Amino acid sequence: MSDDPRSGFTRRDLVRGALVGAVAAKVAPAAEPKGPAALGPGVERLTLDINGQTHELFVEPRVVLVDALREGLGLTGTKVVCGRGACGACTVLVDGAIACSCLMLAHEARGKKITTIEGLAADGRLSPVQEAFVAADALQCGFCTSGMLMSCHALLERPGRPTRDEIREAVAGNLCRCGTYPHVFDAVERAAGLRAAHEQPAEPRMALVRTSPGDLLAPDDRVDEALALLPGSEGGLG
């Protein structure tokens, strides 16, 4: 490269181009960042709309919604069981739709309306579906109950009365190891007005089987000897 004009491109052209590029880069408007700003890695301020009330807390971006509810706000009605969205115990409503709060980051719920099990009752009274669960004895150990109630509540918020198949589908994602599903179906039908509140499911009747004397247990001297050794009995130990 030389200053010879016959070469077509000189050192002066190179310097002039570099200066023009530097000036253009300085005066050009900064590009707007695309998407939301990155959060973390430390705690960040978060405002959530839960059960019609505004709550403010500070959580790390990695915290899931169920942990923010339980540990950050003391709303322990939402349960943690599997931690991977397989059992439905942590079900809450997000903008009216069911969601597994163990799979949703707390910061993802920003700007959305969240309803937990604590938000179903009002003025100290249980909601219709909660009362129906009690009347139909639709709960046992209780680990799945809050999530089951949220799924049933979401179903009953839809227009029309649900069919038995629709009820089954609504709670298909809620695992009940105690096997209370028949009672849950009855409870939803009660709450939907498909079953009268006073109507009770038929109690199973035990069949009486007559036994002959030969079917009765015969006396066993070994049992008598063992009972005699129990504390407090004649000849017993101690």
C-alpha positions as CSV (number, residue, x, y, z in Angstrom):
1,M,0.0,0.0,0.0
2,S,1.5,3.4,-0.9
3,D,0.5,7.0,-1.4
4,D,0.8,6.6,-5.2
5,P,-2.6,7.8,-6.6
6,R,-2.3,5.2,-9.2
7,S,-2.8,2.3,-6.6
8,G,-6.5,3.2,-6.1
9,F,-6.4,3.0,-2.3
10,T,-4.0,4.9,-0.1
11,R,-3.1,5.1,3.6
12,R,-5.0,8.3,3.8
13,D,-8.2,6.5,2.6
14,L,-7.7,3.9,5.3
15,V,-7.3,6.4,8.1
16,R,-10.2,8.5,6.8
17,G,-12.5,5.5,6.8
18,A,-11.5,4.5,10.3
19,L,-12.2,8.0,11.6
20,V,-15.6,8.2,9.9
21,G,-16.6,4.8,11.3
22,A,-15.6,5.8,14.9
23,V,-17.6,9.0,14.7
24,A,-20.6,7.2,13.3
25,A,-20.5,4.5,16.1
26,K,-20.4,7.3,18.7
27,V,-23.4,9.2,17.5
28,A,-25.5,6.2,16.6
29,P,-28.4,5.5,19.0
30,A,-28.0,2.6,21.4
31,A,-29.9,-0.5,20.5
32,E,-32.9,-1.3,22.7
33,P,-32.4,-4.5,24.7
34,K,-34.6,-7.3,23.6
35,G,-36.8,-9.2,26.1
36,P,-36.9,-8.7,29.9
37,A,-33.8,-7.7,31.8
38,A,-31.8,-10.5,33.4
39,L,-32.4,-11.2,37.1
40,G,-30.1,-12.3,39.8
41,P,-28.1,-14.0,40.8
42,G,-29.0,-12.4,44.2
43,V,-32.5,-11.7,45.6
44,E,-34.8,-9.5,43.6
45,R,-37.9,-7.5,44.6
46,L,-41.1,-9.3,43.6
47,T,-44.7,-8.1,43.9
48,L,-47.4,-10.8,43.6
49,D,-51.2,-10.6,43.5
50,I,-52.3,-13.5,45.7
51,N,-55.9,-14.1,46.7
52,G,-56.8,-10.5,45.8
53,Q,-54.0,-9.0,48.0
54,T,-50.7,-7.5,47.0
55,H,-47.6,-9.1,48.6
56,E,-44.0,-7.9,48.2
57,L,-41.1,-10.1,48.9
58,F,-37.5,-10.6,48.0
59,V,-36.6,-13.9,46.4
60,E,-33.8,-15.3,44.1
61,P,-34.8,-15.9,40.5
62,R,-34.3,-19.6,41.0
63,V,-37.0,-19.9,43.7
64,V,-40.2,-21.7,42.5
65,L,-43.6,-20.3,43.3
66,V,-44.6,-22.9,45.9
67,D,-41.5,-22.1,48.0
68,A,-42.2,-18.4,47.8
69,L,-45.8,-19.0,48.9
70,R,-44.9,-21.3,51.8
71,E,-41.6,-19.9,53.0
72,G,-41.8,-16.3,51.9
73,L,-45.5,-15.6,52.7
74,G,-46.5,-18.4,55.2
75,L,-49.2,-19.7,52.9
76,T,-48.6,-23.3,53.8
77,G,-51.9,-24.7,52.5
78,T,-50.2,-25.4,49.1
79,K,-48.3,-28.6,49.6
80,V,-45.0,-29.9,48.3
81,V,-45.0,-33.6,47.6
82,C,-43.2,-34.7,44.5
83,G,-41.5,-31.5,43.5
84,R,-41.7,-32.3,39.7
85,G,-45.3,-31.7,38.7
86,A,-46.4,-35.3,38.8
87,C,-48.8,-35.4,41.8
88,G,-50.8,-32.1,41.7
89,A,-50.5,-31.5,45.4
90,C,-49.1,-28.0,44.8
91,T,-51.9,-26.9,42.4
92,V,-52.8,-23.3,42.4
93,L,-54.8,-21.1,40.0
94,V,-52.8,-18.6,37.9
95,D,-55.2,-16.2,36.0
96,G,-57.9,-18.8,36.6
97,A,-56.1,-21.8,35.1
98,I,-54.6,-24.6,37.2
99,A,-50.8,-24.7,37.5
100,C,-48.3,-26.7,39.4
101,S,-46.5,-24.2,41.6
102,C,-43.5,-26.4,42.0
103,L,-42.7,-26.0,38.3
104,M,-43.3,-22.3,38.0
105,L,-40.7,-19.8,39.0
106,A,-42.0,-17.1,41.4
107,H,-40.8,-14.3,39.2
108,E,-42.8,-15.8,36.3
109,A,-46.0,-15.1,38.3
110,R,-45.3,-11.3,38.3
111,G,-48.4,-9.5,37.0
112,K,-50.6,-12.5,37.2
113,K,-53.5,-13.2,39.6
114,I,-52.8,-16.2,41.9
115,T,-55.4,-18.1,43.9
116,T,-54.3,-20.5,46.6
117,I,-56.4,-22.8,48.9
118,E,-56.4,-20.0,51.4
119,G,-58.3,-17.8,48.9
120,L,-61.3,-20.1,48.5
121,A,-62.9,-19.4,51.9
122,A,-64.4,-16.0,52.5
123,D,-65.6,-14.2,55.7
124,G,-64.7,-17.2,57.8
125,R,-66.9,-19.6,55.8
126,L,-65.8,-22.4,53.6
127,S,-66.5,-22.3,49.9
128,P,-69.3,-24.6,48.5
129,V,-66.7,-27.1,47.1
130,Q,-64.9,-27.1,50.5
131,E,-68.2,-27.8,52.3
132,A,-69.0,-30.5,49.9
133,F,-65.6,-32.2,50.5
134,V,-66.4,-32.3,54.2
135,A,-70.0,-33.6,53.6
136,A,-68.8,-36.3,51.2
137,D,-65.8,-37.3,53.4
138,A,-63.6,-36.6,50.4
139,L,-60.3,-36.4,52.3
140,Q,-58.1,-38.7,54.4
141,C,-54.4,-37.9,55.0
142,G,-54.8,-34.4,53.5
143,F,-51.6,-34.2,51.4
144,C,-53.5,-34.1,48.1
145,T,-56.6,-32.3,49.4
146,S,-55.6,-28.7,48.7
147,G,-54.5,-29.4,45.2
148,M,-57.6,-31.5,44.6
149,L,-59.8,-28.7,45.8
150,M,-58.1,-26.2,43.5
151,S,-58.7,-28.5,40.4
152,C,-62.3,-29.0,41.4
153,H,-62.9,-25.3,42.0
154,A,-61.5,-24.5,38.6
155,L,-63.8,-27.0,37.0
156,L,-66.8,-25.6,38.8
157,E,-65.9,-22.1,37.6
158,R,-66.6,-23.2,34.0
159,P,-70.1,-22.6,32.7
160,G,-72.6,-25.5,32.9
161,R,-72.7,-28.5,35.2
162,P,-69.8,-31.0,34.9
163,T,-70.4,-34.6,33.9
164,R,-68.8,-37.5,35.9
165,D,-66.3,-37.9,33.0
166,E,-65.4,-34.2,33.2
167,I,-64.9,-34.5,36.9
168,R,-62.6,-37.5,36.4
169,E,-60.6,-35.6,33.8
170,A,-60.3,-32.5,36.0
171,V,-58.7,-34.4,38.8
172,A,-56.6,-36.7,36.6
173,G,-53.5,-34.8,37.4
174,N,-54.1,-35.0,41.2
175,L,-52.7,-38.2,42.7
176,C,-54.5,-39.5,45.8
177,R,-52.8,-42.4,47.3
178,C,-55.6,-42.9,49.8
179,G,-58.1,-43.6,47.0
180,T,-60.7,-41.0,47.8
181,Y,-61.7,-40.4,44.2
182,P,-65.3,-41.8,44.5
183,H,-65.9,-39.4,47.4
184,V,-64.3,-36.5,45.4
185,F,-66.6,-37.2,42.5
186,D,-69.6,-37.1,44.9
187,A,-68.4,-33.9,46.5
188,V,-68.1,-32.1,43.1
189,E,-71.6,-33.2,42.2
190,R,-72.9,-31.9,45.5
191,A,-71.2,-28.5,44.9
192,A,-72.5,-28.4,41.3
193,G,-76.1,-29.1,42.5
194,L,-76.2,-32.5,40.8
195,R,-76.6,-34.3,44.1
196,A,-78.7,-33.1,47.0
197,A,-76.8,-31.9,50.0
198,H,-78.7,-34.3,52.3
199,E,-78.3,-37.3,49.9
200,Q,-75.9,-39.8,51.3
201,P,-74.2,-42.5,49.4
202,A,-75.6,-46.0,50.1
203,E,-73.7,-47.6,53.0
204,P,-72.2,-51.0,52.0
205,R,-73.9,-53.8,53.9
206,M,-71.9,-56.6,55.4
207,A,-73.1,-60.1,54.5
208,L,-73.8,-62.3,57.5
209,V,-72.4,-65.8,57.1
210,R,-73.7,-68.5,59.3
211,T,-71.1,-70.8,60.6
212,S,-71.4,-74.3,61.9
213,P,-69.9,-75.3,65.2
214,G,-67.2,-77.1,63.3
215,D,-66.1,-73.8,61.7
216,L,-65.3,-72.2,65.1
217,L,-61.8,-72.2,66.4
218,A,-61.0,-75.0,68.7
219,P,-59.4,-74.3,72.1
220,D,-55.6,-74.3,72.1
221,D,-53.8,-75.0,75.3
222,R,-50.7,-73.1,74.0
223,V,-52.8,-69.9,73.8
224,D,-53.9,-70.4,77.4
225,E,-50.3,-70.9,78.5
226,A,-49.1,-67.8,76.7
227,L,-51.9,-65.7,78.3
228,A,-50.9,-67.0,81.7
229,L,-47.5,-65.5,81.3
230,L,-48.7,-61.9,80.7
231,P,-48.0,-59.4,83.4
232,G,-50.9,-59.0,85.9
233,S,-52.3,-62.5,85.3
234,E,-52.0,-65.3,87.8
235,G,-48.6,-66.8,87.4
236,G,-47.6,-64.1,85.0
237,L,-44.2,-62.4,84.7
238,G,-43.5,-59.5,87.0
